[in-house]
């Protein structure tokens, strides 16, 4: 059996429910980092904690680890409540199970997204750790014949001062697993935390640094084929016919099969499959294809925002207020398609087990959806499909497809090969860049009005873009009365008190496949709101920091981050010649972030020297991870606003293909980042996405001060160097 095979229970089954406890289950422990199984018995105390006789505590994490820190953050909660030593803590991904491992914050499916891992699992994982500790203490009390209340636990050592006895967790691992599980274990108060808020080393850093970490690319099965798929170069096109004569002549090519998504070439290895694919001759049916350029698609959206759409938010009478305003401002914004561009392109391995079930290994952001997709394609019962969620090299939303198109394609490739022989499906970076699932093209039109004192009295905001939620499980929840919540978030309600307000949207779909991209709607609404408010405040003669604060009456957590970041950057100080500060504040995914960027202009482009960032994400479980996510989000967002655009050229074909023409921010372009975390006892919220939205408008607001011109069309390299 491969060390990557699903661990199966052998004594008792899980109880139902996400917080349900699995009692007394003896499981063979897997040493995933080294790829070898151990004979040590590991005992499950609930659905999230196992304790081995070797004293190791394994935390089962239902949220994928692709660099954002859930393995460490959620294991921290367990370790703290167990009073374990950090060195004995391990983590692994949970199997796919929508009942047991549901994300209640994200619609009741097992999914990682929307920066919800900590918000969903904070109390859940603390209770799991506290329950495990209680069971270990009870087992020790029974063995020693002393009251449980007299036993203490510190750094993984169970002690009874009166009798002088002590033992490790491993000593009582088996006995504790047979006890009843406390359903409401006592939790620590914040003053008792030993790890939460203090920071601990990340669990996955060492294995990723020394090469021991196992990604999907590292999974090899006996007699495995490798497959690559030729997809249409135009969205919406389908296979009409193909000639595989030359492809089959390539040494190592085993077969060629048509799929619903294209034509698959199977090889003994990746090289053979890719070489064979180049020699395919495929004719495409174009009747439903999108043949417009991205400029033409954008023009459709720009036309749409000239009039209001479905109402997403309103207050007062914006038309009257605009007509009576002493000063008005009007602005149009456009945002291009963006690729997620994670360092690891998509890949998956699918194999059949001896019992007829299916094993699938992939970096799954939504294993609940992927399990259903694989079951549907292979015809195997859902409970017989095991999704092994692997470590993944980034995602930014790419691996969370509501309809699990990639997992379904992997399953279809497996079945096309006969449904018995293991198959690894590989997408190259070119496949990924040209394969769709982009951030949608959007256009915005803003109108604002000021009174005689420079106060903002009217705000009108029209948005137009594509919805990737139609015909998905999220449609009924996220699309209401013609409004897509993911499209308008951050624009349908703003953190500024404006008496007359209207926000509306137009949903304009097309065959280009789109998807949530890091910070989703906030990536463009944050930009429009924060650059437009900056212009309005400046036009009204207001300081753009004090002016924002004056309007944030009901948004004091966001205001606190703005005050903090203004102090950090010493707002109002004299700057070097040719430098300017720009500011932006965005609430997204229940977290509050303000950023100030110091910018100059070099060779016609912004040069960002330093970024100050203040964040309120509730209880800070691991400050170092929070800071790292702010830095990563800032770098990711900065590269996007400066350089990134996915273009459709003549006939609808994708222009870009790899990092040479869809370039990332270079290390020499990464600014210094200083982050301050607002102390809070509020429930913890996410940090994977909220660092991204403010950086674009902060830089744009500084550029406007330097050049006198607003930047309303992205990327900046296109609008500033046109």
C-alpha positions in Angstrom: 0.0 0.0 0.0 1.3 3.5 -0.9 2.0 5.8 2.1 -0.3 8.2 0.4 -3.3 5.9 0.5 -6.3 7.0 2.5 -6.0 6.0 6.2 -9.0 3.8 7.0 -10.7 3.3 10.3 -10.6 -0.1 12.0 -12.7 0.2 15.2 -15.4 2.8 15.3 -16.8 5.2 12.7 -17.1 8.9 12.8 -20.2 10.3 14.3 -22.1 12.6 11.9 -21.5 16.4 11.8 -18.5 18.7 11.3 -17.8 18.8 15.0 -18.6 15.2 15.6 -16.1 13.1 17.5 -14.6 9.8 16.3 -13.9 7.7 19.4 -11.3 5.0 19.9 -10.1 4.4 16.4 -6.7 2.8 15.9 -5.1 4.0 12.7 -1.8 3.2 11.1 0.2 6.4 11.2 1.7 7.7 8.0 5.0 9.5 7.8 4.1 11.6 4.7 7.2 13.7 4.6 9.4 10.7 4.2 6.9 8.6 2.2 7.2 5.6 4.5 4.7 4.0 6.8 5.3 3.5 10.5 4.3 0.6 12.8 3.4 3.1 15.5 -0.3 3.0 16.4 -2.0 6.4 16.3 -5.3 6.8 18.1 -8.1 9.1 17.0 -9.8 11.1 19.7 -12.1 12.9 17.4 -12.3 13.8 13.7 -9.4 16.2 14.1 -6.9 14.8 16.5 -4.9 11.6 16.7 -2.3 10.8 19.4 0.3 8.1 18.7 2.1 5.8 21.2 5.2 7.6 20.0 3.8 10.8 21.6 3.2 12.6 18.3 -0.1 14.5 17.9 -1.5 14.6 14.4 -4.0 17.4 13.6 -6.4 16.6 10.8 -6.9 19.9 8.9 -9.9 20.2 6.6 -8.6 23.2 4.8 -5.9 22.8 2.1 -2.4 24.1 2.8 -1.0 25.8 -0.3 1.1 28.4 1.5 -1.4 30.5 3.5 -0.8 28.7 6.8 -3.9 26.6 7.9 -1.8 23.6 8.9 0.1 25.7 11.3 -2.7 28.0 12.4 -5.3 25.3 13.1 -2.7 23.0 14.7 -1.8 25.9 17.0 -5.3 25.9 18.3 -5.2 22.2 19.1 -1.7 22.3 20.6 -2.7 25.2 22.9 -5.8 23.6 24.2 -4.0 20.2 24.7 -1.0 21.9 26.3 1.2 19.9 23.9 4.8 20.7 23.1 5.0 22.3 19.7 7.7 19.8 18.6 5.2 16.9 18.9 2.6 18.4 16.6 2.1 17.2 13.0 -0.6 18.0 10.5 -2.2 16.3 7.5 -5.1 17.0 5.2 -8.5 15.6 6.0 -10.1 13.2 3.5 -13.1 14.5 1.4 -16.2 14.3 3.6 -18.8 17.0 3.2 -20.7 16.0 6.4 -17.7 15.6 8.7 -15.5 18.4 7.4 -17.9 21.0 6.1 -17.0 24.6 6.0 -20.1 26.2 7.7 -18.9 29.7 6.8 -18.7 28.9 3.1 -22.1 27.4 2.2 -21.9 24.0 3.9 -19.4 22.2 1.7 -15.8 21.1 2.4 -14.0 24.0 0.8 -11.1 26.4 1.4 -11.9 29.9 0.2 -12.9 33.4 1.1 -10.3 33.5 3.8 -12.6 31.4 6.0 -10.4 28.7 7.4 -9.7 30.4 10.8 -13.2 31.8 11.0 -14.8 28.4 10.4 -12.5 26.4 12.6 -11.3 28.5 15.5 -13.7 27.1 18.1 -14.0 23.8 16.4 -10.3 23.0 16.6 -10.0 24.4 20.1 -12.8 22.1 21.3 -11.1 19.1 19.5 -7.8 19.8 21.4 -9.6 20.4 24.7 -11.5 17.2 24.3 -8.4 15.2 23.6 -6.6 16.7 26.6 -9.5 15.8 28.8 -9.5 12.2 27.7 -5.7 11.9 28.3 -6.1 13.4 31.7 -9.0 11.0 32.5 -6.9 8.0 31.4 -4.0 9.1 33.5 -6.3 9.6 36.5 -7.7 6.1 36.1 -4.3 4.6 35.8 -2.8 6.5 38.8 -6.0 6.3 41.0 -6.0 10.0 41.6 -8.7 12.7 40.9 -8.5 14.2 37.4 -8.7 17.7 38.9 -5.3 17.2 40.5 -3.6 16.4 37.2 -1.8 19.1 35.3 -0.5 19.1 31.7 2.4 21.2 30.5 4.3 21.0 27.2 3.1 17.5 26.5 3.8 16.1 30.0 0.9 14.8 32.2 1.8 15.2 35.9 0.3 14.6 39.3 2.2 16.6 41.9 0.9 14.8 44.9 2.2 11.4 43.9 5.1 12.6 41.8 3.9 10.7 38.8 4.3 11.9 35.2 4.0 10.6 31.7 3.9 11.6 28.1 0.7 11.7 25.9 1.9 8.5 24.2 1.7 6.6 27.5 -2.0 6.9 27.6 -2.8 7.3 23.9 -4.5 3.9 23.6 -6.4 4.0 26.9 -7.7 7.5 26.4 -9.0 6.6 23.0 -11.5 4.2 24.5 -13.1 6.8 26.8 -16.3 8.8 26.1 -15.7 12.1 24.4 -16.6 15.3 26.3 -19.0 17.2 24.0 -18.4 20.6 25.6 -14.9 20.5 27.0 -13.7 23.5 29.0 -11.7 26.0 26.9 -8.9 28.3 28.0 -9.4 32.0 28.5 -7.1 34.2 26.5 -4.8 34.9 29.4 -4.0 31.2 29.5 -2.9 30.9 25.9 0.6 29.6 25.4 0.8 29.5 21.6 -2.2 31.5 20.3 -1.1 35.0 19.6 2.6 34.2 20.2 3.6 32.6 17.0 5.1 29.2 16.3 7.2 27.9 13.4 5.2 26.7 10.4 4.8 23.0 10.2 5.4 22.7 6.5 8.4 25.0 6.1 11.1 22.4 6.8 9.7 19.7 4.4 9.2 22.3 1.7 12.7 23.5 2.1 14.5 20.2 2.1 12.3 18.6 -0.7 10.6 16.1 1.5 7.1 17.6 1.1 4.9 15.6 -1.2 3.0 17.4 -4.0 0.8 15.8 -6.6 3.7 15.9 -9.0 5.6 13.5 -6.6 2.8 10.9 -6.7 3.8 7.9 -8.9 1.8 4.7 -9.2 2.9 1.4 -10.8 2.2 1.3 -14.6 1.0 4.9 -14.6 0.3 6.8 -17.8 0.7 10.6 -18.1 -1.9 12.5 -20.0 -2.0 16.0 -21.5 -5.1 17.5 -23.2 -5.3 19.6 -26.3 -7.9 22.3 -25.6 -9.4 24.7 -28.0 -7.6 28.0 -28.4 -10.9 29.8 -28.4 -13.4 29.6 -25.6 -16.6 27.8 -26.3 -15.2 25.8 -29.2 -15.6 22.0 -29.2 -13.9 19.1 -31.1 -15.3 18.6 -34.6 -12.7 16.0 -35.7 -9.0 15.1 -35.2 -6.2 13.2 -36.9 -3.8 11.5 -34.5 -1.7 9.6 -37.0 1.5 11.5 -36.4 1.0 11.7 -32.6 0.7 7.9 -32.4 4.1 7.5 -34.1 5.9 9.2 -31.2 7.8 6.8 -29.1 6.1 6.5 -25.7 2.7 7.6 -26.8 0.2 5.0 -25.7 -3.1 6.3 -26.9 -5.1 9.3 -28.0 -8.8 9.8 -27.0 -11.4 12.5 -27.5 -12.8 14.0 -24.3 -15.7 16.5 -23.7 -13.0 19.2 -23.1 -10.6 18.3 -25.9 -8.3 15.5 -27.1 -6.1 13.6 -24.6 -2.7 12.2 -25.4 -1.5 9.4 -23.1 2.2 8.7 -22.8 4.6 6.6 -20.8 6.0 10.0 -19.5 5.2 13.7 -19.7 7.8 14.3 -22.5 6.2 11.7 -24.8 2.7 13.0 -24.1 3.6 16.6 -24.8 5.5 15.7 -28.0 2.5 13.7 -29.2 0.2 16.5 -28.5 2.1 18.9 -30.7 1.5 16.6 -33.6 -2.2 16.4 -33.3 -4.4 17.9 -36.0 -7.7 19.0 -34.5 -10.6 20.7 -36.2 -12.9 22.7 -34.0 -16.6 23.4 -34.1 -16.8 27.2 -33.7 -20.6 27.9 -33.7 -20.7 28.6 -29.9 -17.2 30.1 -29.6 -16.3 33.5 -28.3 -14.4 35.1 -31.2 -14.4 38.7 -29.9 -11.2 40.3 -28.6 -11.0 41.3 -25.0 -11.2 44.9 -26.1 -14.5 44.2 -27.7 -15.8 42.4 -24.6 -14.7 45.3 -22.5 -16.4 47.8 -24.8 -19.7 45.9 -24.2 -19.2 46.4 -20.5 -18.3 50.1 -20.8 -21.5 50.6 -22.8 -23.5 48.8 -20.1 -22.4 51.0 -17.3 -23.7 54.1 -19.0 -27.1 53.3 -17.4 -28.0 51.7 -14.1 -28.6 48.0 -13.7 -30.0 45.8 -11.0 -29.9 47.6 -7.7 -27.3 46.3 -5.3 -27.6 49.0 -2.6 -29.3 52.4 -2.2 -30.1 55.2 0.2 -31.7 58.6 -0.1 -32.2 60.1 -3.6 -28.9 60.1 -5.5 -30.4 61.7 -8.7 -31.7 64.7 -6.8 -28.5 65.0 -4.8 -26.4 65.0 -7.9 -28.6 67.6 -9.6 -28.3 69.9 -6.6 -24.6 69.3 -6.0 -22.3 72.3 -6.3 -19.4 70.2 -7.7 -19.6 66.8 -9.4 -17.1 64.2 -10.5 -17.5 61.4 -13.0 -15.1 58.6 -13.7 -15.0 55.3 -15.7 -12.8 52.4 -14.8 -11.8 49.2 -16.6 -10.2 46.0 -15.2 -8.8 43.3 -17.5 -8.9 39.5 -17.3 -6.3 38.3 -14.8 -4.7 34.8 -14.5 -4.2 33.3 -11.1 -0.7 32.1 -12.1 0.2 29.9 -9.1 3.7 28.5 -9.2 2.4 24.9 -9.5 0.1 24.4 -12.5 -2.8 21.9 -12.2 -2.2 18.2 -11.9 -4.0 15.1 -10.6 -3.4 11.4 -10.3 -6.3 8.9 -10.4 -6.2 5.2 -9.7 -8.6 2.4 -9.0 -8.4 0.4 -5.8 -8.7 -3.3 -5.4 -12.2 -2.8 -4.0 -13.3 -1.0 -7.2 -13.2 2.4 -5.5 -11.3 5.4 -6.8 -8.3 7.2 -5.3 -7.6 10.8 -6.5 -4.6 12.8 -5.5 -4.7 16.6 -6.3 -4.3 20.0 -4.6 -8.0 20.3 -4.0 -9.3 23.5 -2.7 -12.9 22.1 -2.7 -12.6 18.3 -2.1 -16.3 18.1 -1.4 -17.0 19.3 -5.0 -14.2 17.3 -6.5 -15.3 14.1 -4.9 -18.8 14.5 -6.4 -17.3 15.2 -9.8 -15.1 12.2 -9.8 -17.9 10.0 -8.6 -20.2 11.2 -11.4 -17.7 10.7 -14.2 -16.4 7.3 -13.0 -19.8 6.0 -12.0 -18.4 5.0 -8.6 -20.5 5.5 -5.4 -19.6 8.8 -3.6 -18.3 7.1 -0.5 -16.0 4.9 -2.5 -14.2 8.0 -4.0 -11.3 9.0 -1.8 -9.9 12.5 -2.5 -6.3 12.8 -1.1 -5.8 16.6 -0.8 -2.2 17.3 -1.5 0.1 20.2 -0.6 -0.2 22.7 -3.4 2.1 25.4 -4.8 -0.3 28.3 -4.5 -3.8 28.8 -5.9 -5.3 32.3 -5.4 -8.7 30.8 -6.2 -7.6 28.7 -9.2 -8.1 25.3 -7.5 -11.7 26.1 -6.3 -13.9 25.6 -9.2 -17.6 25.4 -8.3 -18.2 22.8 -11.0 -14.9 21.0 -10.4 -14.0 21.1 -14.1 -10.4 20.1 -13.6 -11.2 17.1 -11.3 -13.9 16.0 -13.8 -11.4 16.2 -16.7 -9.0 14.1 -14.7 -11.6 11.5 -14.1 -12.7 11.6 -17.7 -9.0 11.1 -18.8 -8.8 8.1 -16.4 -11.9 6.5 -17.8 -10.8 7.2 -21.4 -7.7 5.2 -20.7 -9.8 2.3 -19.6 -10.6 3.1 -16.0 -8.1 0.7 -14.5 -4.6 1.9 -15.2 -3.4 4.8 -13.0 -3.3 8.1 -14.9 -1.6 11.4 -14.1 -3.1 14.5 -15.8 -0.7 17.3 -16.3 -1.4 20.9 -17.3 1.6 23.0 -18.4 1.7 26.6 -17.4 0.8 27.5 -21.0 -2.3 25.3 -20.5 -3.2 27.1 -17.4 -2.6 30.7 -18.7 -4.6 29.9 -21.8 -7.1 27.6 -20.1 -9.5 30.3 -18.7 -11.0 30.6 -15.3 -9.8 34.2 -15.1 -10.8 37.1 -13.0 -13.6 38.6 -15.0 -13.3 41.7 -17.2 -15.2 44.5 -15.4 -16.2 48.1 -16.1 -17.3 50.7 -13.6 -18.9 54.2 -13.8 -18.8 56.5 -10.8 -20.6 59.8 -10.2 -20.2 61.8 -7.1 -21.4 65.2 -5.8 -20.1 67.7 -3.3 -21.9 70.5 -1.5 -20.6 74.0 -1.0 -18.5 72.9 2.0 -16.9 70.1 0.1 -18.9 67.4 1.7 -19.8 64.3 -0.3 -23.6 64.3 -0.7 -24.0 61.8 -3.6 -22.5 58.6 -4.7 -23.6 56.6 -7.8 -21.8 53.4 -8.8 -22.6 51.2 -11.8 -20.7 47.9 -12.3 -20.7 45.5 -15.2 -19.0 42.1 -15.4 -19.4 38.4 -15.7 -20.8 36.0 -13.2 -19.0 32.6 -12.8 -21.7 31.5 -10.4 -24.5 30.8 -12.8 -25.4 27.1 -13.1 -23.3 26.3 -10.0 -24.2 25.2 -6.5 -23.6 28.8 -5.4 -26.1 30.4 -7.7 -29.1 30.4 -5.4 -27.1 31.7 -2.5 -25.0 34.3 -4.3 -27.2 35.7 -7.1 -30.4 37.5 -6.1 -32.6 39.8 -8.2 -30.0 40.1 -10.9 -27.2 41.0 -8.5 -24.1 38.8 -8.1 -22.8 39.3 -4.6 -19.3 38.4 -5.7 -19.3 41.0 -8.4 -20.6 43.9 -6.3 -19.0 43.1 -2.9 -17.2 46.2 -1.7 -19.3 48.4 -4.0 -22.8 47.6 -2.9 -22.1 49.1 0.5 -19.1 51.4 1.3 -17.6 52.3 4.7 -18.3 56.0 4.2 -21.4 57.8 5.3 -22.9 59.3 2.2 -26.5 60.3 2.5 -27.5 59.7 -1.1 -26.1 56.4 -2.5 -26.9 54.0 -5.3 -25.0 50.9 -6.5 -26.2 48.7 -9.4 -24.8 46.1 -11.7 -25.1 44.4 -15.1 -24.3 40.8 -15.5 -22.9 40.1 -19.0 -21.9 36.5 -19.5 -19.9 35.0 -22.3 -18.1 31.7 -23.1 -14.8 32.8 -21.5 -14.5 30.8 -18.3 -14.0 33.0 -15.2 -13.5 32.3 -11.5 -12.8 34.0 -8.2 -9.4 35.6 -8.1 -7.6 36.5 -4.8 -10.0 39.0 -3.0 -12.7 38.4 -5.7 -14.9 41.4 -6.2 -12.9 43.6 -3.8 -10.0 43.5 -6.3 -11.9 45.9 -8.5 -14.5 47.5 -6.2 -11.8 48.3 -3.6 -9.8 50.1 -6.3 -12.8 52.1 -7.7 -14.1 53.1 -4.2 -10.8 54.0 -2.8 -9.5 56.0 -5.7 -12.9 57.8 -6.2 -13.2 58.7 -2.6 -9.7 60.1 -2.7 -10.5 62.3 -5.7 -13.7 63.5 -4.1 -12.1 64.4 -0.8 -9.2 66.2 -2.6 -11.7 68.1 -4.8 -13.6 69.1 -1.6 -10.4 70.4 0.0 -10.2 67.6 2.6 -7.2 65.7 3.8 -7.7 62.3 2.4 -6.9 60.5 5.7 -8.9 62.8 8.0 -11.7 63.0 5.4 -12.0 59.2 5.4 -12.0 59.0 9.1 -14.7 61.7 9.4 -17.0 59.4 7.2 -16.3 56.1 9.0 -18.7 56.6 11.9 -20.1 53.0 11.8 -16.8 51.4 10.7 -14.5 52.0 13.7 -12.5 48.8 13.3 -11.5 50.0 9.8 -11.0 53.5 11.1 -8.6 52.1 13.7 -6.4 50.5 11.0 -6.4 53.8 9.1 -5.3 55.8 12.2 -2.6 53.2 12.9 -1.2 53.1 9.4 -1.2 56.9 9.3 0.9 57.0 12.4 3.2 54.3 11.1 3.9 56.3 7.8 4.0 59.6 9.6 1.2 61.0 7.3 1.8 64.6 6.5 5.6 64.6 6.8 7.9 66.1 4.3 8.9 63.6 1.6 11.9 63.3 -0.7 11.4 65.3 -3.9 9.4 63.3 -6.4 7.8 61.0 -3.8 4.2 60.9 -2.6 2.1 58.9 -0.2 -1.1 57.2 -1.3 -3.6 55.6 1.1 -6.5 53.1 0.9 -8.7 51.3 3.4 -10.7 48.2 2.5 -12.8 45.8 4.6 -12.9 42.4 2.9 -13.7 38.9 4.2 -14.5 40.3 7.6 -11.0 41.7 8.0 -10.0 45.3 8.0 -6.9 46.6 6.2 -5.4 50.0 5.6 -2.3 50.6 3.6 -0.1 53.6 2.7 2.4 53.4 -0.2 5.4 55.6 -0.8 5.7 56.0 -4.5 7.9 57.8 -7.1 7.9 57.7 -10.9 10.7 56.0 -12.7 10.8 55.6 -16.4 7.1 56.5 -16.5 6.0 53.8 -14.1 5.3 53.8 -10.4 8.2 52.7 -8.1 6.8 51.6 -4.8 9.5 52.1 -2.1 7.6 51.1 1.0 4.2 50.0 2.1 2.8 50.4 5.6 0.0 48.1 6.5 -2.4 47.9 9.5 -4.7 44.9 9.8 -7.5 44.0 12.2 -8.3 40.3 11.8 -9.7 39.6 15.3 -7.6 37.4 17.5 -4.2 37.0 15.9 -3.5 33.3 16.2 -0.1 33.5 14.5 1.3 37.1 14.0 4.1 35.9 11.8 1.7 34.2 9.4 -0.5 37.3 9.3 2.4 39.5 8.4 3.6 37.0 5.7 0.1 37.0 4.2 -0.1 40.8 4.2 3.3 40.9 2.5 2.3 38.2 0.0 -1.1 39.9 -0.8 0.6 43.2 -1.3 3.2 41.8 -3.7 0.5 39.8 -5.6 -1.8 42.8 -5.9 1.0 45.2 -6.8 2.2 43.0 -9.7 -1.4 42.8 -11.0 -2.1 46.5 -11.0 1.3 47.4 -12.5 1.6 44.7 -15.2 -1.0 42.1 -15.5 -3.6 41.7 -18.3 -4.8 38.6 -20.1 -5.8 39.5 -23.6 -7.9 37.9 -26.2 -6.6 38.7 -29.7 -8.0 38.3 -33.2 -10.5 35.6 -33.3 -10.7 35.3 -29.5 -7.4 33.5 -29.1 -5.4 34.1 -25.9 -2.4 36.2 -26.5 -0.3 35.5 -23.3 1.1 32.0 -22.5 3.7 32.1 -19.7 5.6 34.4 -17.3 7.6 36.0 -20.2 4.5 37.8 -21.4 2.3 37.6 -18.3 4.9 38.7 -15.8 5.0 38.6 -12.1 6.4 41.2 -9.8 10.2 40.8 -9.7 12.0 40.6 -6.4 13.7 43.9 -7.1 10.3 45.6 -7.5 8.9 44.3 -4.2 8.7 47.2 -1.7 9.6 47.0 2.0 6.5 46.2 3.9 5.9 47.1 7.6 2.8 45.5 9.1 1.1 46.3 12.4 -1.6 44.0 13.8 -4.4 45.6 15.8 -4.8 43.9 19.1 -8.3 42.4 19.3 -10.5 39.9 21.2 -13.0 39.7 18.3 -13.4 36.3 16.6 -10.6 35.7 14.2 -11.1 36.3 10.5 -9.1 35.6 7.4 -5.8 37.1 6.1 -5.2 35.2 2.8 -7.0 37.8 0.7 -7.5 41.1 2.6 -4.0 42.3 2.0 -4.5 42.5 -1.8 -7.3 45.1 -2.4 -5.8 48.2 -0.8 -2.4 48.2 -2.5 -3.7 49.1 -6.0 -5.6 52.2 -5.0 -2.9 53.2 -2.5 -0.4 53.3 -5.3 -2.9 54.9 -7.8 -3.6 57.7 -5.3 0.1 58.4 -4.9 0.5 58.4 -8.7 -2.4 60.9 -9.0 -0.6 63.3 -6.6 2.7 62.9 -8.6 1.2 63.3 -12.1 -2.0 65.2 -11.6 -3.9 62.4 -13.4 -5.9 59.6 -12.0 -5.2 56.0 -13.1 -8.6 54.5 -14.0 -7.6 51.8 -16.5 -5.4 48.8 -15.5 -2.8 47.6 -15.8 -0.8 50.8 -15.2 1.9 49.8 -17.6 -0.7 50.1 -20.4 -2.4 53.3 -19.2 0.7 55.2 -18.1 2.9 54.2 -21.0 0.2 54.4 -23.7 
